[in-house]
């Protein structure tokens, strides 16, 4: 059931007609599953094409003579080093180096950038960015767009059939193929795919055309979660929070070395101190023994029964064929193959540190 205060997707009528079962997520009424069910939706995305409505996420255009300096202050990023159309994972950090949100920043022009933020943080992100922008000659404009993700090995073919050529666009690049459209080759599944922000009328037209192709299936939030978990991708609010820093979260690869050393982003000094002494905990993949999924919140213990960490995301991995999880463990225990035990309602389930991702990424990088 969804609450009265939930925001509704602009295309909600299309999802209802497709038989979606709705639930509350980040203040929105969202399609959780469709009649095919989560297992089939998940596998269909890995094998063909999944169509996701992610309009709960927020697009901001950041522009102006000091757009680069604003973004370099807001994020551990060298915005000026991005080529036109290049996208980069980055973060808003607090002064303690904790992750307020993870974002994708795409350079659209010399002084124009697109920032894609998470649903649950969209209001806070806008406030944060606008407050920072008062010190810079730059504008922050939230865009009113429907946001669709088209994911899977046949995503490019389905878009081509629907009249949208993806051509030379490579992973982690974004363009504006039409007026008021933003399209990036990126996603949250580990598969090749695209995310497209576009006006509602255009979105209705594109969704209709895509769904005429039998390779394309609507996919709900439940399968989106199992897909991203197999791909080892973080969910803000679970795997990364304002209490987690990028070093503990194993996300330092997203911060350029020279920015780590000399960047003046918010939280820079705190993050440098964490890196210098080494994080006390690390985010790891976790593979439970047997078929019982281990869910978020489960406590982890070492062989002697000492507290060792906790699970932040967990479930069954339909493509992996076994339960999958992620969590944080004390750094000395973070080596693949280390055996721990998860407490599931009083039962200790053996769980091994496992390399991430559980299923290989299949992005189009070249």
HELIX and SHEET records of a PDB file:
HELIX    1   1 UNK A   12  UNK A   17  1                                   6    
HELIX    2   2 UNK A   38  UNK A   47  1                                  10    
HELIX    3   3 UNK A   67  UNK A   74  1                                   8    
HELIX    4   4 UNK A   79  UNK A   81  5                                   3    
HELIX    5   5 UNK A  119  UNK A  121  5                                   3    
HELIX    6   6 UNK A  122  UNK A  133  1                                  12    
HELIX    7   7 UNK A  155  UNK A  161  1                                   7    
HELIX    8   8 UNK A  200  UNK A  211  1                                  12    
HELIX    9   9 UNK A  221  UNK A  230  1                                  10    
HELIX   10  10 UNK A  252  UNK A  254  5                                   3    
HELIX   11  11 UNK A  257  UNK A  262  1                                   6    
HELIX   12  12 UNK A  268  UNK A  277  1                                  10    
HELIX   13  13 UNK A  331  UNK A  333  5                                   3    
SHEET    1   A 3 UNK A   7  UNK A   8  0                                        
SHEET    2   A 3 UNK A  28  UNK A  33  1                                        
SHEET    3   A 3 UNK A  21  UNK A  25 -1                                        
SHEET    1   B 6 UNK A 174  UNK A 175  0                                        
SHEET    2   B 6 UNK A 182  UNK A 184 -1                                        
SHEET    3   B 6 UNK A 193  UNK A 198 -1                                        
SHEET    4   B 6 UNK A 146  UNK A 151 -1                                        
SHEET    5   B 6 UNK A  49  UNK A  53 -1                                        
SHEET    6   B 6 UNK A 216  UNK A 218  1                                        
SHEET    1   C 5 UNK A  87  UNK A  93  0                                        
SHEET    2   C 5 UNK A  99  UNK A 109 -1                                        
SHEET    3   C 5 UNK A 112  UNK A 117 -1                                        
SHEET    4   C 5 UNK A  58  UNK A  63 -1                                        
SHEET    5   C 5 UNK A 139  UNK A 143 -1                                        
SHEET    1   D 7 UNK A 281  UNK A 288  0                                        
SHEET    2   D 7 UNK A 322  UNK A 330 -1                                        
SHEET    3   D 7 UNK A 307  UNK A 317 -1                                        
SHEET    4   D 7 UNK A 299  UNK A 301 -1                                        
SHEET    5   D 7 UNK A 339  UNK A 344 -1                                        
SHEET    6   D 7 UNK A 347  UNK A 354 -1                                        
SHEET    7   D 7 UNK A 281  UNK A 288 -1                                        
END                                                                             
